[in-house]
C-alpha cells in the first residue's frame, strides 16, 4: 500500500512539472530582446495561476480514477 502511494505521489509531481514546463512560452520569451524582466515574471505568474486547476484535476484523477467516468 505504501509503495503504491509513493508511486502515485511521484507520478503527480512528475505530471505537474511537465505541465508547467510545457505551458511555458520560453522560445518567445528568451529569443525576444524586447521582453523585459518584469514582463517575464508577469507571464510566469499568469502561467502558474492558469496551471493550478489542471494540476489539481490531475491529482484528483490520479487518486480517484472513478471520477473521470
DSSP file (Angstrom, degrees, kcal/mol; ACC not computed):
  #  RESIDUE AA STRUCTURE BP1 BP2  ACC     N-H-->O    O-->H-N    N-H-->O    O-->H-N    TCO  KAPPA ALPHA  PHI   PSI    X-CA   Y-CA   Z-CA
    1    1 A X     >        0   0    0      0, 0.0     4,-1.8     0, 0.0     5,-0.1   0.000 360.0 360.0 360.0 -44.4    0.0    0.0    0.0
    2    2 A X  H  >  +     0   0    0      1,-0.2     4,-2.2     2,-0.2     5,-0.2   0.863 360.0  54.5 -67.4 -34.9    2.8    2.5    0.9
    3    3 A X  H  > S+     0   0    0      1,-0.2     4,-2.2     2,-0.2    -1,-0.2   0.894 107.4  50.9 -65.2 -38.8    4.7    1.7   -2.3
    4    4 A X  H  > S+     0   0    0      2,-0.2     4,-2.3     1,-0.2    -1,-0.2   0.887 109.2  50.5 -65.5 -39.6    1.6    2.5   -4.3
    5    5 A X  H  X S+     0   0    0     -4,-1.8     4,-2.5     2,-0.2    -2,-0.2   0.895 110.7  49.0 -66.3 -40.1    1.1    5.8   -2.5
    6    6 A X  H  X S+     0   0    0     -4,-2.2     4,-2.5     2,-0.2    -2,-0.2   0.900 111.1  50.0 -65.8 -40.0    4.8    6.8   -3.2
    7    7 A X  H  X S+     0   0    0     -4,-2.2     4,-2.2     2,-0.2    -2,-0.2   0.908 111.8  48.0 -64.9 -41.4    4.4    5.8   -6.8
    8    8 A X  H  X S+     0   0    0     -4,-2.3     4,-2.6     2,-0.2    -2,-0.2   0.906 111.0  51.1 -65.1 -41.0    1.3    7.9   -7.1
    9    9 A X  H  X S+     0   0    0     -4,-2.5     4,-2.3     1,-0.2    -2,-0.2   0.921 111.2  47.5 -63.0 -43.5    3.0   10.9   -5.4
   10   10 A X  H  X S+     0   0    0     -4,-2.5     4,-2.5     1,-0.2    -1,-0.2   0.898 112.1  50.6 -63.5 -39.9    5.9   10.7   -7.8
   11   11 A X  H  X S+     0   0    0     -4,-2.2     4,-2.7     2,-0.2    -2,-0.2   0.911 110.0  49.7 -64.1 -42.9    3.6   10.5  -10.8
   12   12 A X  H  X S+     0   0    0     -4,-2.6     4,-2.3     2,-0.2    -2,-0.2   0.923 112.6  46.9 -62.5 -45.0    1.6   13.5   -9.6
   13   13 A X  H  X S+     0   0    0     -4,-2.3     4,-2.4     2,-0.2     5,-0.2   0.925 112.9  49.5 -63.1 -44.6    4.8   15.6   -9.1
   14   14 A X  H  X S+     0   0    0     -4,-2.5     4,-2.5     1,-0.2    -2,-0.2   0.926 111.8  47.7 -61.1 -45.9    6.2   14.5  -12.5
   15   15 A X  H  X S+     0   0    0     -4,-2.7     4,-2.4     1,-0.2    -1,-0.2   0.889 111.6  51.1 -64.3 -39.0    2.9   15.4  -14.3
   16   16 A X  H  X S+     0   0    0     -4,-2.3     4,-2.1    -5,-0.2    -1,-0.2   0.920 111.6  46.5 -63.1 -44.3    2.8   18.8  -12.6
   17   17 A X  H  X S+     0   0    0     -4,-2.4     4,-2.4     2,-0.2     5,-0.2   0.916 112.7  49.9 -65.0 -43.4    6.3   19.6  -13.5
   18   18 A X  H  X S+     0   0    0     -4,-2.5     4,-2.7    -5,-0.2     5,-0.2   0.917 109.7  51.7 -62.0 -43.0    5.8   18.5  -17.1
   19   19 A X  H  X S+     0   0    0     -4,-2.4     4,-2.0     1,-0.2    -2,-0.2   0.935 111.5  45.9 -60.3 -47.1    2.6   20.6  -17.4
   20   20 A X  H  X S+     0   0    0     -4,-2.1     4,-0.6     1,-0.2    -1,-0.2   0.914 114.9  47.3 -64.6 -42.6    4.3   23.8  -16.1
   21   21 A X  H >< S+     0   0    0     -4,-2.4     3,-0.9     1,-0.2     5,-0.3   0.915 113.0  48.1 -65.7 -42.9    7.3   23.3  -18.4
   22   22 A X  H 3< S+     0   0    0     -4,-2.7    -1,-0.2     1,-0.2    -2,-0.2   0.843 108.6  54.9 -67.8 -32.3    5.2   22.5  -21.5
   23   23 A X  H 3< S+     0   0    0     -4,-2.0     2,-0.4    -5,-0.2    -1,-0.2   0.594  84.9 102.7 -79.8  -8.6    3.0   25.5  -20.9
   24   24 A X    <<  -     0   0    0     -3,-0.9     2,-1.2    -4,-0.6     3,-0.3  -0.593  65.9-146.9 -76.4 129.7    5.9   28.0  -20.8
   25   25 A X     >  +     0   0    0     -2,-0.4     4,-1.9     1,-0.2     3,-0.4  -0.338  42.3 152.4 -86.3  55.5    6.4   30.0  -23.9
   26   26 A X  H  >  +     0   0    0     -2,-1.2     4,-3.3    -5,-0.3     5,-0.4   0.855  61.6  55.5 -61.3 -41.3   10.1   30.0  -23.4
   27   27 A X  H  > S+     0   0    0     -3,-0.3     4,-1.9     1,-0.2    -1,-0.2   0.915 111.5  46.0 -59.6 -38.6   11.3   30.4  -27.0
   28   28 A X  H  > S+     0   0    0     -3,-0.4     4,-0.5     2,-0.2    -1,-0.2   0.896 118.3  42.1 -67.8 -39.9    9.2   33.5  -27.4
   29   29 A X  H  < S+     0   0    0     -4,-1.9     3,-0.4     2,-0.2     6,-0.2   0.931 119.1  41.6 -73.4 -46.0   10.4   35.0  -24.1
   30   30 A X  H  < S+     0   0    0     -4,-3.3    -3,-0.2     1,-0.2    -2,-0.2   0.884 116.5  46.2 -73.7 -39.7   14.1   34.1  -24.4
   31   31 A X  H  < S+     0   0    0     -4,-1.9     2,-0.7    -5,-0.4    -1,-0.2   0.527  96.0  83.0 -84.0  -4.7   14.6   34.9  -28.1
   32   32 A X    ><  -     0   0    0     -4,-0.5     3,-1.3    -3,-0.4    -1,-0.1  -0.871  58.1-167.8-102.6 110.1   12.8   38.3  -27.9
   33   33 A X  T 3  S+     0   0    0     -2,-0.7    -1,-0.1     1,-0.2    -4,-0.0   0.644  82.8  68.1 -71.4 -11.7   15.1   41.0  -26.6
   34   34 A X  T 3  S+     0   0    0      2,-0.1     2,-0.6     0, 0.0    -1,-0.2   0.575  74.7  99.3 -84.0  -8.6   12.2   43.4  -26.2
   35   35 A X    <   -     0   0    0     -3,-1.3     2,-0.1    -6,-0.2    -3,-0.0  -0.689  66.9-148.6 -81.7 118.9   10.7   41.3  -23.3
   36   36 A X     >  -     0   0    0     -2,-0.6     4,-2.1     1,-0.1     5,-0.1  -0.300  24.5-106.7 -82.7 170.7   11.7   43.0  -20.0
   37   37 A X  H  > S+     0   0    0      1,-0.2     4,-2.2     2,-0.2     5,-0.2   0.875 119.8  53.4 -65.7 -37.6   12.3   41.2  -16.8
   38   38 A X  H  > S+     0   0    0      1,-0.2     4,-2.0     2,-0.2    -1,-0.2   0.891 109.0  49.2 -66.6 -37.6    9.0   42.4  -15.3
   39   39 A X  H  > S+     0   0    0      2,-0.2     4,-2.6     1,-0.2    -1,-0.2   0.899 108.9  54.2 -65.0 -39.4    7.1   41.1  -18.3
   40   40 A X  H  X S+     0   0    0     -4,-2.1     4,-2.2     1,-0.2    -2,-0.2   0.930 110.4  44.8 -59.5 -47.0    8.9   37.8  -17.9
   41   41 A X  H  X S+     0   0    0     -4,-2.2     4,-2.1     2,-0.2    -1,-0.2   0.845 111.7  53.6 -69.2 -32.8    7.8   37.4  -14.2
   42   42 A X  H  X S+     0   0    0     -4,-2.0     4,-2.4     2,-0.2    -2,-0.2   0.930 109.6  47.6 -64.5 -44.9    4.3   38.5  -15.1
   43   43 A X  H  X S+     0   0    0     -4,-2.6     4,-2.5     1,-0.2    -2,-0.2   0.909 111.0  51.2 -63.1 -42.2    4.0   35.8  -17.7
   44   44 A X  H  X S+     0   0    0     -4,-2.2     4,-2.3     1,-0.2    -1,-0.2   0.904 110.3  49.9 -61.8 -40.5    5.4   33.2  -15.3
   45   45 A X  H  X S+     0   0    0     -4,-2.1     4,-2.3     2,-0.2    -2,-0.2   0.914 110.8  48.6 -63.5 -43.7    2.8   34.2  -12.7
   46   46 A X  H  X S+     0   0    0     -4,-2.4     4,-2.6     1,-0.2     5,-0.2   0.922 111.7  49.4 -62.6 -44.4   -0.1   34.0  -15.2
   47   47 A X  H  X S+     0   0    0     -4,-2.5     4,-1.9     1,-0.2    -1,-0.2   0.901 110.5  51.5 -62.4 -40.5    1.1   30.6  -16.3
   48   48 A X  H  X S+     0   0    0     -4,-2.3     4,-1.0     2,-0.2    -1,-0.2   0.917 111.8  45.7 -61.9 -43.8    1.4   29.4  -12.7
   49   49 A X  H  X S+     0   0    0     -4,-2.3     4,-0.5     1,-0.2     3,-0.5   0.904 113.5  48.9 -67.6 -41.2   -2.2   30.6  -11.9
   50   50 A X  H  X S+     0   0    0     -4,-2.6     4,-0.6     1,-0.2     3,-0.3   0.829 108.8  55.2 -66.8 -31.1   -3.6   29.0  -15.1
   51   51 A X  H  X S+     0   0    0     -4,-1.9     4,-2.4    -5,-0.2     5,-0.3   0.745  87.1  80.6 -75.0 -23.8   -1.8   25.7  -14.4
   52   52 A X  H  X S+     0   0    0     -4,-1.0     4,-2.5    -3,-0.5     5,-0.2   0.904  92.0  46.4 -55.1 -50.3   -3.3   25.3  -10.9
   53   53 A X  H  X S+     0   0    0     -4,-0.5     4,-2.4    -3,-0.3    -1,-0.2   0.896 113.7  49.0 -62.0 -37.6   -6.7   23.9  -11.9
   54   54 A X  H  X S+     0   0    0     -4,-0.6     4,-2.1     2,-0.2    -1,-0.2   0.894 112.4  47.0 -69.6 -38.9   -5.2   21.4  -14.4
   55   55 A X  H  X S+     0   0    0     -4,-2.4     4,-2.3     2,-0.2    -1,-0.2   0.904 111.8  51.8 -66.9 -40.2   -2.6   20.1  -11.9
   56   56 A X  H  X S+     0   0    0     -4,-2.5     4,-2.7    -5,-0.3    -2,-0.2   0.914 109.2  49.8 -62.6 -42.3   -5.4   19.8   -9.3
   57   57 A X  H  X S+     0   0    0     -4,-2.4     4,-2.8     1,-0.2     5,-0.2   0.907 109.8  51.4 -62.5 -40.7   -7.5   17.8  -11.8
   58   58 A X  H  X S+     0   0    0     -4,-2.1     4,-1.7     2,-0.2    -1,-0.2   0.899 111.2  47.9 -61.7 -40.6   -4.5   15.5  -12.5
   59   59 A X  H  X S+     0   0    0     -4,-2.3     4,-2.3     2,-0.2     5,-0.2   0.945 114.1  45.8 -64.9 -48.2   -4.0   14.9   -8.8
   60   60 A X  H  X S+     0   0    0     -4,-2.7     4,-3.0     1,-0.2    -2,-0.2   0.923 113.8  48.1 -63.1 -44.7   -7.7   14.2   -8.1
   61   61 A X  H  < S+     0   0    0     -4,-2.8    -1,-0.2     1,-0.2    -2,-0.2   0.802 111.4  51.2 -69.0 -27.5   -8.0   11.9  -11.2
   62   62 A X  H  < S+     0   0    0     -4,-1.7     3,-0.4    -5,-0.2    -1,-0.2   0.896 116.4  39.9 -72.5 -39.8   -4.8   10.0  -10.2
   63   63 A X  H  < S+     0   0    0     -4,-2.3     2,-0.3     1,-0.3    -2,-0.2   0.857 132.4  23.4 -77.9 -35.3   -6.1    9.5   -6.6
   64   64 A X    ><  +     0   0    0     -4,-3.0     3,-1.8    -5,-0.2    -1,-0.3  -0.711  64.9 173.8-132.2  81.5   -9.7    8.7   -7.6
   65   65 A X  G >  S+     0   0    0     -3,-0.4     3,-1.5    -2,-0.3     4,-0.3   0.714  72.7  73.8 -63.7 -19.7   -9.9    7.5  -11.2
   66   66 A X  G >  S+     0   0    0      1,-0.3     3,-0.9     2,-0.2    -1,-0.3   0.683  82.9  70.3 -68.8 -14.7  -13.6    6.7  -10.9
   67   67 A X  G <  S+     0   0    0     -3,-1.8    -1,-0.3     1,-0.2    -2,-0.2   0.653  85.9  67.6 -74.5 -14.2  -14.3   10.4  -11.0
   68   68 A X  G <         0   0    0     -3,-1.5    -1,-0.2     1,-0.2    -2,-0.2   0.651 360.0 360.0 -80.1 -14.6  -13.3   10.5  -14.7
   69   69 A X    <         0   0    0     -3,-0.9    -1,-0.2    -4,-0.3    -2,-0.2   0.449 360.0 360.0-100.2 360.0  -16.3    8.4  -15.8
